[in-house]
């Protein structure tokens, strides 16, 4: 059963509630940008291979620059990085829409997609770091992290549905531009929120070029995360291909949104109670269940 007592205690502070609301708006592109960029590129090139390459450049740019943004936030605080991203992210997406609407060379679309990913506002890492700084109760901190995962899933529910609406009523380009506007407005609101005024820069104990990569056990954990995160990207592309073959591209957003509903429900349950199993056992069990569900889902949908 789901108990909301911990969530109520977590959201008791108005400043925290306003920061969370702004973060949701600023992170709506998480559920919109990747899918809409893929559909935009597919519509422009008529090739899922080329569209997948453009979407991959977007994700690659995000992955490549995220560690740098993390270092900048650790050293100077979140405001300068968030402000820069609030301006660069929508500019790169608008330029990508313009490039794909004309017979531009493929490298230009790849470059702009990577630039959009590289400038994606790092709101999620700011929220999680803020929770760690402000919440000293481990149970409440676990609830905060669960709430974060639920919010992300809600974004993945709402985002694809919005993409489906935009594609059905307008075009993928409108969805990309909407993501750009949300990213800009939400990030500006978030970086000016009262909650971030309590941010404190923690002193560095030692300088290490590798950062967390030097910690024992971190690299194997990172490899596992890369593998299961890749599964999410493959499922997204496969779902879009399935919906396109069924002559209903807008269906992709609906299917991806439905997938996120289950994940959001699971996050609410997880954060509402304490669990006897340690995290070291919970994690592999959940990975196994997720893989089994995806295999069975593929058989039911008969995806290629």
C-alpha positions in Angstrom: 0.0 0.0 0.0 1.1 3.6 -0.7 1.4 5.9 2.3 1.6 9.6 1.5 2.8 10.7 5.0 6.5 10.9 4.0 5.7 12.8 0.9 3.5 15.3 2.9 6.4 15.9 5.3 8.8 16.4 2.5 6.6 19.0 0.7 5.8 20.9 3.9 8.2 23.8 2.9 6.7 26.2 0.3 10.2 27.1 -1.1 10.8 23.4 -1.9 7.4 23.1 -3.5 8.0 26.0 -5.8 11.5 24.7 -6.8 10.0 21.3 -7.6 7.3 22.9 -9.7 9.8 25.0 -11.7 12.0 21.9 -12.1 9.1 19.9 -13.6 8.6 22.7 -16.2 12.3 22.9 -16.9 12.6 19.2 -17.3 9.6 18.6 -19.5 12.1 18.4 -22.5 13.3 15.1 -21.0 10.1 13.5 -22.2 9.7 15.7 -25.3 13.1 16.5 -26.9 14.5 13.1 -27.7 11.2 11.7 -29.2 10.4 14.9 -31.1 13.9 15.2 -32.5 13.7 11.6 -33.7 10.3 12.2 -35.3 11.5 15.6 -36.8 14.6 14.0 -38.3 12.6 11.0 -39.6 10.1 13.3 -41.2 12.9 15.3 -42.8 15.1 12.4 -44.0 12.5 9.6 -44.4 15.0 7.3 -42.7 14.9 5.9 -39.2 18.6 5.2 -39.5 19.5 8.9 -40.1 16.9 10.0 -37.5 18.4 7.6 -35.0 21.8 9.1 -35.7 20.5 12.6 -35.0 18.9 11.5 -31.8 22.1 9.6 -30.8 24.1 12.8 -31.3 21.7 14.6 -28.9 22.2 12.0 -26.3 25.9 11.8 -26.9 26.2 15.6 -26.4 24.3 15.3 -23.1 26.4 12.5 -21.9 29.7 14.1 -22.8 29.1 17.4 -21.2 27.1 16.3 -18.1 30.3 15.5 -16.1 31.7 18.9 -16.9 28.5 20.7 -15.8 28.7 18.7 -12.6 32.2 19.9 -11.9 31.2 23.5 -12.6 28.2 23.2 -10.3 30.4 21.7 -7.6 32.9 24.5 -7.9 30.8 27.6 -8.6 27.3 26.7 -7.7 24.3 26.0 -10.0 23.3 29.5 -11.1 25.9 30.3 -13.8 25.6 26.9 -15.4 21.8 27.0 -15.4 21.7 30.5 -16.8 24.0 29.5 -19.7 22.0 26.4 -20.5 18.7 28.4 -20.3 20.0 30.4 -23.2 22.0 27.8 -25.2 19.5 24.9 -25.1 16.6 26.6 -26.8 18.9 28.3 -29.3 20.4 25.0 -30.4 16.9 23.4 -30.7 15.6 26.3 -32.8 18.7 26.1 -35.1 18.1 22.3 -35.4 14.5 22.8 -36.5 15.7 25.4 -39.1 18.5 23.1 -40.4 16.1 20.1 -40.8 13.6 22.2 -42.6 16.1 23.0 -45.4 18.4 20.7 -47.5 21.3 21.2 -45.1 24.3 18.8 -44.9 23.8 15.9 -42.4 26.8 17.0 -40.3 25.0 20.3 -39.4 22.0 18.4 -38.0 24.4 16.1 -36.1 26.3 19.1 -34.7 23.2 21.0 -33.6 21.6 18.0 -32.0 24.8 17.4 -30.0 24.9 21.1 -29.0 21.3 20.8 -27.8 22.2 17.8 -25.7 25.3 19.4 -24.4 23.4 22.4 -23.2 20.5 20.6 -21.6 19.9 22.3 -18.2 21.2 20.1 -15.4 18.2 20.6 -13.1 18.0 17.0 -12.0 21.5 16.9 -10.6 20.9 20.2 -8.8 17.7 18.9 -7.2 19.3 15.7 -6.0 22.3 17.5 -4.6 20.0 20.0 -2.9 18.1 17.2 -1.3 21.3 15.7 0.0 22.5 19.0 1.4 19.2 19.9 3.1 17.7 16.6 4.3 19.6 14.9 7.1 17.0 12.2 7.8 17.9 9.2 5.7 14.3 8.0 5.4 13.1 11.4 4.2 16.1 11.6 1.8 15.1 8.2 0.3 11.6 9.6 -0.1 12.9 12.7 -1.8 14.9 10.6 -4.3 11.8 8.4 -4.9 9.8 11.6 -5.5 12.4 12.7 -8.0 12.1 9.4 -9.9 8.3 9.7 -9.9 8.5 13.2 -11.2 10.8 12.0 -14.0 8.3 9.3 -14.9 5.4 11.8 -14.9 7.5 13.8 -17.3 7.9 10.7 -19.4 4.2 10.2 -19.3 3.2 13.8 -20.1 6.0 14.4 -22.6 5.3 11.7 -25.2 1.5 12.5 -24.9 2.3 16.1 -25.7 4.5 15.0 -28.6 1.6 12.8 -29.9 -0.8 15.8 -29.7 1.7 18.1 -31.5 2.4 15.5 -34.2 -1.3 14.9 -34.7 -2.4 18.5 -34.8 0.8 20.3 -36.1 4.2 18.8 -36.7 7.3 17.4 -34.9 8.9 20.8 -35.3 6.3 22.4 -33.1 7.0 19.8 -30.4 10.8 20.5 -30.6 10.2 24.3 -30.3 7.8 23.7 -27.3 10.5 21.7 -25.6 12.9 24.6 -26.2 10.4 27.1 -24.6 9.8 24.8 -21.6 13.5 24.3 -21.0 14.2 28.1 -21.1 11.3 29.2 -18.9 11.6 26.4 -16.4 15.3 26.7 -16.0 15.1 30.5 -15.4 12.3 30.0 -12.8 14.3 27.2 -11.1 17.6 29.1 -10.9 15.8 32.0 -9.3 13.8 29.9 -6.8 14.2 30.5 -3.1 15.3 27.0 -2.4 18.6 27.5 -4.3 19.5 30.4 -2.1 20.3 27.8 0.6 22.8 26.1 -1.7 26.3 25.9 -0.3 29.5 25.0 -2.1 31.2 22.1 -0.3 35.0 22.5 0.0 37.0 20.0 -2.0 39.1 17.6 0.1 41.4 16.7 -2.7 41.8 17.3 -6.4 41.3 14.3 -8.6 41.0 14.4 -12.4 39.0 11.2 -12.6 36.5 12.3 -9.8 34.1 9.5 -8.9 35.7 7.2 -11.5 38.6 6.7 -9.0 36.2 5.3 -6.4 36.3 1.5 -6.0 33.3 -0.2 -7.6 32.1 2.9 -9.4 33.2 1.8 -12.9 31.4 -1.6 -12.8 28.3 0.2 -11.5 28.6 2.7 -14.3 28.8 -0.1 -16.9 25.6 -1.7 -15.6 23.8 1.7 -15.8 25.0 2.2 -19.3 23.6 -1.2 -20.3 20.2 -0.8 -18.9 20.0 2.9 -19.9 20.7 1.8 -23.5 17.7 -0.5 -23.3 15.5 2.5 -22.7 16.8 4.2 -25.8 16.3 1.1 -27.9 12.8 0.6 -26.6 11.9 4.2 -27.5 13.2 3.8 -31.1 11.5 0.4 -31.4 8.2 1.7 -30.2 8.3 4.6 -32.7 9.1 2.2 -35.5 6.2 -0.1 -34.4 3.8 2.8 -34.3 5.0 4.1 -37.7 4.6 0.6 -39.3 1.0 0.6 -37.9 0.4 3.9 -39.8 -0.1 5.8 -36.5 3.0 7.7 -35.5 1.2 9.6 -32.8 0.6 6.2 -31.1 4.3 6.1 -30.1 3.8 8.9 -27.6 0.8 7.1 -26.1 2.6 3.8 -25.7 5.7 5.4 -24.2 3.4 7.4 -21.8 1.7 4.2 -20.7 5.0 2.5 -20.0 5.9 5.4 -17.6 2.7 5.1 -15.7 3.8 1.8 -14.2 7.2 3.2 -13.4 5.7 6.2 -11.6 3.4 3.9 -9.6 6.4 1.8 -8.6 8.3 4.9 -7.5 5.5 6.0 -5.3 5.3 2.6 -3.6 9.0 2.4 -3.1 9.4 5.9 -1.5 6.4 5.4 0.8 7.9 2.7 3.0 11.1 1.1 4.3 12.4 -2.1 2.7 14.2 -5.0 4.5 16.3 -6.0 1.5 19.5 -3.9 1.1 20.1 -1.9 -2.0 22.7 -4.4 -3.2 20.0 -7.0 -3.5 17.1 -4.8 -4.6 19.0 -3.5 -7.6 19.7 -6.9 -9.4 16.3 -8.2 -8.6 14.6 -5.1 -10.2 17.0 -5.3 -13.2 16.0 -9.0 -13.7 12.3 -8.2 -13.5 12.6 -5.2 -15.9 14.5 -7.4 -18.5 11.8 -10.1 -18.2 9.0 -7.6 -18.7 10.7 -6.1 -21.8 11.2 -9.6 -23.4 7.6 -10.5 -22.8 6.5 -7.1 -24.1 8.5 -7.6 -27.3 6.8 -11.0 -27.9 3.3 -9.5 -27.4 3.9 -6.6 -29.8 6.0 -8.6 -32.2 8.5 -5.8 -32.7 11.2 -6.4 -35.3 
